[in-house]
């Protein structure tokens, strides 16, 4: 009887204990705080207060962000409407502690005629799976109108008539003339490469023939003067004319050589005898020098013909 009386008490105590455990297990746990998203501060605006149609205008974009992030600014493929992209200027990233600072200036232009034009540009944070967009504030710029008001009709505008001829100078086309000059230089180089030797040879022959004709004329005049009336002056002049011509013809210093040196150089006995006779006429008053002068002339003509053959045959 005593055991039966205690059974309900233990059952009640067990049920209360299980209920308290179940209630404590079902109590809600406080939520776990997610890590705060990194903050990216984007600022933008026009540098100028107003713009004109077709003129450049500058629009800056700055971003301050955690140094661990990787940001991208709009590039040339971005749609800058109502503006057209011209070029952009980058600035070096500045890092202070845990924050970095980037800035870009976009140089834009527009042909819109609205009084106010608006623009806002995004900055993109690169993530492993996608990109997060941070949009800058929107800024506006005023269009400066050149023509304030148009007349109702063109008839109200005073016109002046002038039919006088106005001389408008033509522009000098530098690029065209550079091309023409280059083509002429190439043509001249090609002609010289193909015919340069022939041109040089013909030029030398012409000069040699001209110098020879002048020598024959001057030397013959001096011989005739000596033949008409002997003169040491004409004899010496004839010898100088002969030496100068041979010096120019053979590129040897005949005018500075003595008779003995010329004889040794020419290796010609007849030439040596003629030179000695002429020296005797100049310094010893021997008047029989015409034949010796003619011998010098013959020697010069022979040397001229030899040189002509050498130049002609290359």
HUJO-V416115 format. One record per backbone hydrogen bond with DSSP energy under -0.5 kcal/mol. NH is the residue of the N-H (numbers start at 1). CO is the residue of the C=O. If there is no record, write none. Layout:
# HUJO-V416115
<<NH;CO> <NH;CO>>
This chain:
# HUJO-V416115
<<5;1> <6;2> <6;3> <7;3> <8;4> <10;6> <11;7> <12;8> <13;9> <14;10> <15;11> <16;12> <17;13> <18;14> <19;15> <20;16> <21;17> <22;18> <23;19> <24;20> <25;21> <26;22> <27;24> <41;64> <42;40> <43;62> <45;60> <47;58> <48;58> <51;142> <54;110> <55;52> <57;108> <59;106> <60;45> <61;104> <62;43> <63;102> <64;41> <65;100> <67;98> <69;66> <71;69> <72;124> <74;122> <78;75> <80;78> <83;80> <84;109> <86;107> <87;107> <89;105> <91;103> <94;101> <96;99> <98;96> <99;96> <100;65> <101;94> <102;63> <104;61> <105;89> <106;59> <106;104> <107;87> <108;57> <108;106> <109;84> <117;141> <119;139> <123;134> <124;72> <125;132> <126;70> <126;124> <127;125> <127;130> <132;125> <134;123> <135;133> <136;121> <139;119> <141;117> <142;49> <143;115> <144;51> <144;142> <145;143> <148;146> <156;153> <157;154> <158;156> <167;165> <168;166> <169;167> <173;171> <174;172> <177;173> <178;174> <179;175> <180;176> <181;177> <182;178> <183;179> <184;180> <185;181> <186;182> <187;183> <188;184> <189;185> <190;186> <191;187> <192;188> <193;189> <194;190> <195;191> <196;192> <199;195> <200;196> <201;197> <202;198> <203;199> <204;200> <205;201> <206;202> <207;203> <208;204> <209;205> <210;206> <211;207> <212;208> <213;209> <214;210> <215;211> <216;212> <217;213> <218;214> <219;215> <220;216> <221;217> <222;218> <223;219> <224;220> <225;221> <226;222> <227;223> <228;224> <229;225> <235;231> <236;232> <237;233> <238;234> <239;235> <240;236> <241;237> <242;238> <243;239> <244;240> <245;241> <246;242> <247;243> <248;244> <249;245> <250;246> <251;247> <252;247> <254;252> <256;253> <257;254> <262;258> <263;259> <264;260> <265;261> <266;262> <267;263> <268;263> <272;268> <273;269> <274;270> <275;271> <276;272> <277;273> <278;274> <279;275> <280;276> <281;277> <282;278> <283;279> <284;280> <285;281> <286;280> <287;285> <289;287> <293;289> <294;290> <295;291> <296;292> <297;293> <298;294> <299;295> <300;296> <301;297> <302;298> <303;299> <304;300> <305;301> <306;302> <307;303> <308;304> <309;305> <310;306> <311;307> <312;308> <313;309> <314;311>>
